Amino acid sequence: MSRGEENQNLLGLSDVFSAFDKFQQILESLYSSLNLEEIDKKAKNLLSYHLNTRDYILLVFDPSSKNFVFACHDGFSREIAEDIVREVIKSKNTFLSSTERIFKLDIEDVDLSSLTLSTKGKFLGVLVSKTELIENIENQDYELLNLIALSILYAYNNSRLYELTRRLAVWDNKTNLYNYRYFLSRLSNEISRAKRYGRKLSLIAIDLDRFKLINQQLGHLTADKILKDIAKIIKESIRSVDIPSRFGGDEFFILLPETSLEGARVVGERLKSIVESRLFPLNGKKDRIRINLTFGVSEYENGMSAKEFLEIADKELMKAKSERR
């Protein structure tokens, strides 16, 4: 072998290692992805790099839920991609039970086939592309495709776990309003913003009258259902920029950026009117119950601490409660 031929072989090996290193880097970055948009982008990079084509769709299957949970595609129109997804989902049982890898897909005006992806007997998903490409995928390429599908599934489940953890850190699990820890963080930020730009900032404190008695007499399930219904009313009755939270029990706070004291009072009266006009169903029964609501408001003033801001709204709430007795 001549020195020139040896150099050509060395260059070839260098290209292989470089390609493998790039593939591994993309794969590792996919593992660290925490949102679906990022996973989709990196999955497309992997598939385009490996398949050397833009005409494909990959559906990833989750064995634990027994459903397709993720799909990414390139090159196909939206209509054709939707047809492919429907066809694959419709044929799920065939993919799960058959030992064949390749199936011709019946998609009008397009010559397409599917490749079943699996590892250690577990179905991982389906790759759909032009029949010629699917039929020419070699074993080594097939194993890499399985690795890609497995990596996407791992990243997808990781993103779901991250989102669940994030939601638990932010949301109250009974009402899906913000929890008090997140609310206090936002309160601090909004106070800083109001001070910096001289903007209005108001707060509504809400309490459900005699709700502890409802809890005792009707049970936790009924009380929790009523809390959820009232939380839904709150979310539907305020702006998207407003910040509603549950502070525990039957106490709520709503932070209203760019809102005066009078504006907050109008929002509070509207909420009170809506809640008190409703008949809330009791859990599993035909009976209905009315809920009374009391609220207090405060407006932020320069030099006021977050604690003082909250306490003024709470004092106004207590004052309104005593006037109703």
Helices and strands as residue ranges (DSSP letters): H 3-31, H 36-51, E 56-62, E 67-74, H 78-90, H 92-97, E 102-105, E 112-119, E 122-130, H 131-135, H 139-170, E 178-179, H 180-197, E 201-208, H 211-218, H 220-237, E 243-248, E 251-257, H 261-277, E 280-281, E 288-289, E 293-299, H 306-324
